[in-house]
Structures are given as C-alpha cells and as structure tokens.
Amino acid sequence: METAYFAGGCFWCVEAIFQRVDGVKSLTNGYCNGLSQNPSYEEVCSGQSEHAEVLKIDYDEQQISYAELLEVFVATHDPTSLNQQGGDRGTQYRSAVFYIDESQKQLAIALLGTIKNAVTEVTELDVFYAAEGYHQNYYNNNTNQPYCQLVILPKINKYFK
C-alpha cells in the first residue's frame, strides 16, 4: 500500500472523485502543513492556521500508479487557480501536491511542468491531521445537500462521463 496527499480545493470534492477511482483503497480528509497542531475545521477556514484541506489517499500500486493518480488530480480541479476552486476561496483551498519521497516530488514537478500557468505547489508533507468525522465520506453521506448537488456532482459527472 502506498500513500498520496493532494489538495485541490474543498476536500469533499477531491474525496468524491477519488472514491470512484480503481485501486484507491482508503481515503481520509484532513489538514496539513499549517502552523498549529491538530487544527479544527473552523481554524482552517479562518485562514489563520495556514493549513490546506487535503485528501490522504491509500492506494494499491499494483492497480494504479502515483503518476496515474496525479493525472486524475490535475484533470479534476483547476491547477492554474491560485487559492481558489470555484466559489471556494482562501489559502486552505490551494492546489498542492504534498510529497513523501523524491519520486513523488519529481513526478509531480514533471506533470505540472506540462500545464501552462500551473500554480499548484509541490511541497514536502510536514504533518497530516485527519479532519473531523463529519467531513469523511461527505458526498456519499450528504448527496442531497445543495453543495453536493451543485458543486460536487458536476465534477464527478464531468470526469466520469
């Protein structure tokens, strides 16, 4: 089992996409690379903690490669948008790849180098904190919520058409 960490706006959106990708074994929404330990959602949303909303992806490298996960990541959010994805604005929504080894770093840099005006940061993972329980499996647990219908579902439908 291998692990990847991606930030592509609201972690609910990123999670809903990767739940539908073969080879992904488990997902955890959370926060990383900020100033405080074990931040709350409210702290992260304030923008003062400097954490990013991040999806931790545990995957089977025999079924899907890190490079393939990166391809899904860049195809399902806007890597050219600084600190914003759609209506979600703030540094917590930044586009970022948090790598855990040199191979992940180099693969991310290579792929992002092919995208004109990409602002996705490639940064070593410092520490990851799991988000509160109600943030986990959010789309599947809240499919009728307006945000899920208006923001997440169109992203799913666009990628998996």
N, C-alpha and C positions, 0 to 999 in steps of 0.2 A: 504494500500500500504506500502510495506517495501522497504528498500534500501540496496544494497551491493556495495562494491568497490573492484575491482580486478585489479591487474597489472600483465600482462603475456606477456611481450614483447611489440611490436608495438600495440597501441590501436586499429588500424584499423582491425587487425586480431581478437582481442578479441571481438570487436563490431560485426564483421561479423558472428561470431559463435553465440553469444547471441541473435542476431536478429532472429534467427531461432529456439529459444527455447520457447516452450509454457509456458505461464504465465508471460513472460517478457513484461512489458507494455511500458517502455521508456528507452532509453539509451543516455548517454552523455559522449563523450570522453573528457578527461581533464587531469589535473596535480594535484598532491597533495604531501604534506609533504616535501616541499623544503624550501629553505632559503628566497626566495623573494616573494613578493605579486604579484598576477596576472601576472605570467610569460608568456613570448611569447614562441612559438614553438622553435624559434632559441635559446633562453636562455636555454630551457630544453635540447635541442640537444647538446649544448656545454658541458653538464655535470657539469657545474659550479653551477647551481641552486640547484642541488640535488633533484629535483622533480622526481617523477615517472610518466610515462604515465599510466593513469588509466581509467578504464571504470566504470562509475556510472550506476548501474542497478536498476531501479524501477520495482518491481515485485509484483504480486498478490500472497500472501502467501496461499491463498485457492487453487491455481493451481500448485504452485511449492514452495518447501521449500528452506530455505537457505542452508541446507545440500545438497540438490539436485543441487543447483547452484554451490556449491563448487566442487561437483563431475564432473560437466561439465568443470569447470575451470581447475582442475588438469588433466583431460583427453585430453585437447585441447592445452596444452603447456607443456614445459619440466620443471617441478618443481625442477629438480636436476641441472639445468644450472644456474650458477652464473652470473648475469648481462649480459645475452645474450639469445636470442632466434633466432636460425638460424644465418643469417648474420647480424642481428641487435644486435650491441654490445654497452654497456655503462650502467651506473647505472640507467639511465632513463628507461631501458628495464628490470629492475629487476623483479623477480617474487615476488609478495607480495599480502597479504590479508590485507586490511585496515578495521578494525572492528569499529563498532559504539556502541557496547554494549558487555557485558561479555558473553552472549550466543554465539554471532558470534565468539568471540575470542576462546572460548572453543571448538566449533565445528571445527574451522579451525585447532587448535592445534591437536585435536584428529585425524582428517583426515590426516594431513601432517605427523603425527607420524607413520602412516602405510606405508609411502613411503620411501624406503631406499635412503639415501643420499639427501633428500629434502633440498633445500636451501631457499625455499620460506619464506620470512619474514612475521611475523604476528605482525602488528603494529596498534596502535590506530590511527584512522583518525584525522589529525590535521585540515586541511582545504582543500577544493576541489575547483579548478578553472576550469571552462569549457574551453575547447580548442577553437581555432578559428573556425569559421563556416565551412570552407572548410574541416575540419577534421571530421565533423559529417556526418554519413551515407556514409562514404568514399567508401566502397566497392560497394555499390549499385549505387553510382553516378559515379564510375570510373571502371566498370567491365573490360573494355578493356585495362586498363593500365598494363604494364608488371608486376609490383609488385603484383597487384591483381591477375593476371593470374598465376604467378609463385610461389607466396608465400601464398596468402590468399585462393584461390580456392582449392588447395590441402588439406589445413587444414579443410575446410568445407566438402569436399568430403570424407576425412578420417573419420571424426566424424559422418557424416550423411549418410553413405553408406547404 
